[in-house]
Amino acid sequence: QVLLVESGGGLAQSGGSLRLSCEASISTFFLMAWYRQAPGKKRELVAEVENDGTRNYAGAVAGRFTISRDSAKKNTIYLQMNNLKPADTAVYYCYLETAMNRNEFWGRGTQVTVSS
């Protein structure tokens, strides 16, 4: 069982910034990612980072959000969110896919609320 612990959510004003962190109980993985789910909507991919450093972003956040992996603490990723918009309001979930067997694990989620 892999544990994922998110932190850093909260309330921000439109145009503001927040940084999310996710610490995994393992440091080797195929990829880690951030997803989000707004009320009444499906969970959607926000950004992902593969073990080789490849990063991908959803179109809605490209240029505003940055996913990164801690160079020292290989089991921790971040999501720097700049120029936040009310449409970014959602519960943000950390996701990990293991290198072996490609098993999937989710964090409990952290709420991000952006006021206009």
C-alpha positions in Angstrom: 0.0 0.0 0.0 1.3 3.4 -1.0 0.3 6.4 1.1 0.0 9.9 -0.4 -0.3 12.9 1.8 -1.3 16.3 0.3 -0.9 19.7 1.9 -1.1 23.3 0.9 -4.7 23.8 -0.1 -6.7 26.8 1.0 -8.4 30.0 0.0 -6.9 32.4 -2.5 -8.2 35.4 -4.4 -8.4 35.5 -8.2 -5.0 36.2 -9.5 -3.3 34.8 -6.4 -1.0 31.8 -5.9 -1.0 28.6 -3.9 1.5 25.7 -3.7 0.4 22.1 -3.1 2.7 19.4 -1.9 2.3 15.6 -2.0 4.5 13.3 -0.1 4.5 9.6 -1.1 5.6 6.7 1.1 7.8 5.4 -1.8 10.4 7.3 -3.9 10.3 5.2 -7.1 7.4 5.4 -9.4 6.3 5.5 -13.0 4.5 8.8 -12.6 2.9 11.1 -10.1 0.2 13.6 -10.9 -2.3 16.1 -9.7 -6.0 15.7 -10.5 -8.9 17.9 -9.5 -12.6 17.5 -9.1 -15.0 20.4 -8.9 -18.6 20.0 -7.6 -20.7 18.2 -10.1 -17.9 17.5 -12.4 -15.7 14.5 -13.3 -12.2 14.2 -11.9 -9.7 15.6 -14.4 -5.9 15.5 -14.9 -4.2 18.8 -14.0 -0.5 17.9 -14.4 1.7 14.9 -14.3 5.4 14.2 -14.0 7.1 10.9 -15.0 10.0 9.4 -13.3 12.3 10.6 -16.2 11.2 14.1 -15.6 8.7 14.4 -18.5 5.9 16.8 -17.5 2.4 17.2 -19.1 -0.3 19.8 -18.3 -4.0 20.2 -19.0 -4.7 23.0 -21.4 -6.6 24.9 -18.9 -3.6 25.3 -16.6 -0.7 25.3 -19.0 1.4 28.5 -18.4 -0.1 29.1 -15.0 0.6 25.9 -13.0 4.0 24.1 -12.6 4.5 20.6 -11.4 7.8 19.7 -10.0 9.6 17.0 -8.0 11.8 17.7 -5.1 15.4 17.1 -6.1 16.4 16.0 -2.6 13.2 14.3 -1.4 12.4 12.2 -4.4 9.1 11.1 -2.9 7.6 14.6 -2.9 6.0 16.6 -5.7 4.6 20.1 -5.8 2.1 22.0 -7.8 2.8 25.7 -8.0 -0.5 27.4 -9.0 -0.2 31.0 -10.2 -2.8 33.4 -11.6 -5.6 31.4 -10.0 -9.1 31.7 -11.3 -12.4 30.9 -9.7 -12.7 28.0 -12.2 -9.7 26.4 -10.5 -11.8 25.8 -7.4 -11.8 22.1 -6.7 -10.6 19.3 -4.5 -7.0 18.5 -5.7 -5.9 14.9 -5.5 -2.4 13.5 -5.6 -2.0 10.4 -7.8 0.8 7.8 -8.1 1.4 5.0 -10.5 3.9 2.5 -9.5 6.8 1.4 -11.8 6.1 -2.3 -11.2 2.6 -3.5 -12.1 1.4 0.1 -12.7 -0.7 0.1 -9.6 -2.6 3.3 -8.9 -2.9 5.1 -5.6 -4.7 8.3 -4.6 -4.4 10.8 -1.8 -7.4 12.0 0.2 -7.5 15.4 -1.5 -7.0 19.0 -0.5 -9.5 21.8 -1.1 -8.6 24.8 -3.2 -11.0 27.7 -3.3 -10.5 30.7 -5.4 -12.7 33.8 -4.8 -13.4 36.4 -7.5 
